[in-house]
Structures are given as structure tokens and as C-alpha cells.
Amino acid sequence: MNLNLAVLIDGDNIPSAYVKEMMEEIAKYGNPTIKRIYGDWTKPNLSKWKNLLLENAITPIQQYGYTTGKNATDSAMIIDAMDILYSEKVNGFCLVSSDSDFTRLATRLREAGMQVIGIGEKKTPNPFIVACDKFIYIEILKNQSKDQESENEKDIPRDIVDSITAKEIKFIASTIRDLSDDDGWAFLGDVGSLLQKKQPNFDPRNYGFQKLTPLIKSTGKFEIEQRESPKSRYKLIFVKNKEKRKPKVRK
């Protein structure tokens, strides 16, 4: 099903330099039928957004700050989200912010059956991340755009991507065990879906890979098998945890 998405952007909290890559990413998950950005447009710090809004058909919502130290932008965005929810015009929301104040909103939208995608910087607090169905780090999108002409994943700069640690390998291995058949094999598509459900910010791009398959291959900890599909010309990919070799006992 192609989702109709409401894209709500916290203009005070997201750099304008990422808007092109962000909108391209959102288009992968559905049709952004509502696109709004919230902020006090009388402030000079939002001036860089103005031309970009026209180019991407994003509607600016003016919100004055009533008192010092209170974020009126957050309140306006939350109220609009609830109005959109009750209008029943969308199937999902994309909340673009690095602010943990939207944690309860994400939770409430999911309780109502909405698909919730979060986009924010790596500094985003974990409570907001786990409240979403999927969370995407915006730095990875910018990096991906810079390197889209290169098809070799090893050319991706490693300075802004995480390295795969024993913790991530253990996480993948346990997920494979959760889904494996009697022989230990699990369908990779199901593994990817469950990884995301368990950890919404799990994304191969965080580790310098465009897809899950090359990430898994790079660890050397898993077996990969391609199988013919009776319903498609594409092969199905299955994965399995490599069995640890028992040390030989000297007689």
C-alpha cells in the first residue's frame, strides 16, 4: 500500500541544507500529501529555508514565541498533527525533528494506527527514536547524496558512519535465531523487518552500506544463500548464523 504521508518539520530544529535529500527519502515510503514546516519566520535563523520551501512545495506555518524559554513551535506542530489525524486524510506521519518533545506525539499517532517515520540528527534522544516505526539519521542522507555517483560502498567516507561492533553482530544474530527454521535459515526480508521493529534507527547506511546484504557479508559471521523464487524472477536471499567450530581435543 502506498501511504499518504503528512510531513511535519520542526524548522527550529533541522538544518535547511538537508531538505532535498530528506524529501527524496520520504518519497520512498509514500506520497507526501501534506508538507508543513513550523517556526517563527520573523527570525533571521530561518531565512535559509525560504527559497527551499518554494522549490519543494512545503507550506510554512508562522508561530510566534509567546514567552522566553517556551517552544511554541512544538505546540503548534503537535496540535496540527492531531487535527490531521482526525481528518483521516493520511495513513502515516513523518516527524522531522531532533527534539524529544515529540516522543508522546509519535506514540499517540502509532496508537491510532498511523505509520510514523522519524527523521533527525544523530543527537536525537533515544525515547523519540524508539517511539517511531522507523528513524532515519539525516546526516546519512546528506552523505549519501554526496557519494551517489560512486557505486563502490568502500568509497563512502567513514568519518560520519558508525563501525559495526560486536553488539550489532549479536543483535543481527539473535534476530536471525528468532526467525530461523529447523536448519537455522531465515529469509533476509523478514530479518530486516524485525531488526527495524526491534530498533527503529537500525539502518545499513549508518554503517556505510546501502543494503542489508552487503552489511551482513562484511561481518564474515553469517552464511548467505540465494534460492529460486517460484513467483518471481528474482532470487530470495536467506541468512544463517555461522556455527562456531569446536576446538579439537588432543588425545
MOGICOR-V458472 format. One record per backbone hydrogen bond with DSSP energy under -1.0 kcal/mol. CO is the residue of the C=O (numbers start at 1). NH is the residue of the N-H. E is the energy in kcal/mol with one decimal. If there is no record, write none. Layout:
CO/NH/E, CO/NH/E
This chain:
3/31/-3.7, 4/91/-2.6, 4/92/-1.7, 5/34/-1.8, 6/94/-2.9, 7/36/-2.8, 8/96/-2.7, 9/11/-1.2, 9/38/-2.7, 10/13/-1.9, 15/18/-1.3, 16/19/-1.6, 18/22/-2.3, 19/23/-2.4, 20/24/-1.8, 21/25/-2.0, 22/26/-2.3, 23/27/-1.7, 25/28/-1.3, 26/29/-1.6, 31/5/-2.6, 31/33/-1.8, 34/7/-3.7, 35/59/-3.0, 36/9/-2.5, 37/61/-3.2, 38/11/-1.7, 39/63/-1.8, 40/43/-1.8, 43/46/-1.4, 44/47/-1.6, 46/49/-1.4, 49/53/-1.8, 50/54/-1.1, 51/55/-1.7, 52/56/-1.5, 53/58/-2.2, 59/37/-2.3, 61/39/-1.8, 67/70/-1.3, 70/72/-1.2, 71/75/-1.1, 72/76/-2.2, 73/77/-2.2, 74/78/-2.3, 75/79/-2.4, 76/80/-2.2, 77/81/-2.1, 78/82/-1.9, 79/83/-2.0, 80/84/-2.7, 81/85/-2.3, 82/86/-2.1, 83/87/-1.0, 85/88/-1.1, 91/115/-1.7, 92/6/-1.9, 93/117/-2.8, 94/8/-2.5, 95/119/-2.1, 96/10/-2.7, 99/102/-1.4, 100/103/-1.9, 102/106/-2.4, 103/107/-2.1, 104/108/-2.5, 105/109/-2.5, 106/110/-2.0, 107/111/-2.0, 108/112/-1.2, 109/114/-2.3, 110/113/-1.8, 115/93/-2.9, 116/133/-2.3, 116/134/-1.4, 117/95/-2.2, 118/136/-2.7, 119/97/-1.9, 120/138/-2.4, 121/124/-2.2, 125/129/-1.3, 126/130/-2.6, 129/132/-1.4, 134/118/-3.2, 136/120/-1.9, 138/142/-1.7, 139/143/-2.1, 140/144/-2.4, 141/145/-1.8, 142/146/-1.7, 143/147/-1.4, 147/150/-1.5, 152/155/-2.2, 153/156/-1.4, 165/169/-2.1, 166/170/-2.4, 167/171/-1.9, 168/172/-2.4, 169/173/-2.6, 170/174/-2.5, 171/175/-1.6, 172/176/-2.2, 173/177/-2.0, 174/178/-1.6, 175/179/-1.0, 176/180/-1.3, 181/184/-1.9, 185/181/-2.2, 186/239/-2.8, 187/191/-1.9, 188/192/-2.7, 189/193/-1.8, 190/194/-2.3, 191/195/-2.4, 192/196/-1.7, 193/197/-1.9, 194/198/-2.5, 195/199/-2.3, 199/202/-2.6, 200/135/-2.8, 203/206/-2.2, 204/207/-1.7, 204/209/-2.1, 205/208/-1.2, 206/162/-2.9, 211/215/-1.0, 212/216/-2.5, 213/217/-2.4, 214/218/-2.1, 221/242/-2.0, 223/240/-2.0, 225/238/-3.0, 227/236/-3.1, 236/227/-3.0, 237/188/-2.9, 238/225/-2.7, 239/186/-2.2, 240/223/-3.4
